[in-house]
Amino acid sequence: MYDIVSLERRGVPAVAIATEPFVDEAIEQARLLAMPDCRVVYIPHPVQLLSPEALAALADAAFPAVVGALTAGAGAS
């Protein structure tokens, strides 16, 4: 979250991507970094055991949400 907030503060639109079990942590980190409306897209968990092909498919599936978050503005996740 720190990197996303840092980019946003520099005027670079950014979206964090986190797995669903970490929703509360992402929200809390954004709040602690004084950017509670930070854009975040949540994806299914876990990802660490996925094959490269399955991970690519997950990224492809999340891509429209990332673009949507970027084009809708902050707090659009």
C-alpha positions as CSV (number, residue, x, y, z in Angstrom):
1,M,0.0,0.0,0.0
2,Y,2.9,2.4,0.7
3,D,4.0,2.2,-2.9
4,I,0.5,2.9,-4.2
5,V,0.0,5.8,-1.9
6,S,3.4,7.2,-2.7
7,L,2.7,7.0,-6.5
8,E,-0.7,8.7,-6.0
9,R,0.8,11.5,-4.0
10,R,3.2,12.1,-6.9
11,G,0.2,12.4,-9.2
12,V,0.7,8.9,-10.7
13,P,-2.7,7.0,-10.8
14,A,-2.2,3.6,-9.2
15,V,-4.3,0.6,-8.1
16,A,-3.3,-1.8,-5.4
17,I,-4.0,-5.5,-6.0
18,A,-4.6,-7.7,-2.9
19,T,-6.1,-11.1,-2.3
20,E,-9.5,-11.2,-0.6
21,P,-8.4,-12.4,2.8
22,F,-6.4,-9.1,3.2
23,V,-9.3,-6.7,2.6
24,D,-9.2,-5.4,6.2
25,E,-5.4,-5.1,6.2
26,A,-5.5,-3.1,2.9
27,I,-8.2,-0.8,4.2
28,E,-6.3,-0.2,7.5
29,Q,-3.0,0.4,5.8
30,A,-4.6,3.0,3.4
31,R,-6.2,4.7,6.4
32,L,-2.9,4.8,8.3
33,L,-1.2,6.2,5.3
34,A,-3.9,9.0,5.2
35,M,-5.4,7.8,1.9
36,P,-8.5,5.9,2.9
37,D,-9.9,6.1,-0.6
38,C,-6.9,4.4,-2.2
39,R,-7.9,2.3,-5.1
40,V,-7.7,-1.5,-4.5
41,V,-8.8,-4.5,-6.6
42,Y,-9.2,-7.7,-4.7
43,I,-8.5,-11.0,-6.3
44,P,-9.1,-14.6,-5.1
45,H,-6.7,-16.2,-2.7
46,P,-4.3,-18.0,-2.7
47,V,-2.0,-17.0,-5.6
48,Q,1.4,-18.4,-4.6
49,L,0.6,-22.0,-5.7
50,L,-0.9,-21.1,-9.1
51,S,0.8,-22.2,-12.3
52,P,2.1,-19.4,-14.5
53,E,-0.8,-20.0,-16.8
54,A,-3.4,-19.8,-14.0
55,L,-1.7,-16.7,-12.6
56,A,-1.9,-15.1,-16.1
57,A,-5.6,-16.0,-16.3
58,L,-6.2,-14.4,-12.9
59,A,-4.4,-11.2,-14.1
60,D,-6.4,-11.2,-17.3
61,A,-9.6,-11.5,-15.3
62,A,-8.6,-8.7,-12.9
63,F,-7.5,-6.3,-15.7
64,P,-11.0,-4.8,-16.4
65,A,-11.4,-4.0,-12.6
66,V,-8.0,-2.3,-12.6
67,V,-8.8,-0.2,-15.6
68,G,-12.2,0.6,-14.2
69,A,-10.6,1.7,-10.9
70,L,-8.1,3.9,-12.7
71,T,-10.7,5.5,-15.0
72,A,-13.4,6.0,-12.3
73,G,-11.1,7.7,-9.8
74,A,-10.1,7.2,-6.2
75,G,-12.3,5.0,-4.1
76,A,-13.8,3.1,-7.0
77,S,-12.8,-0.4,-6.0
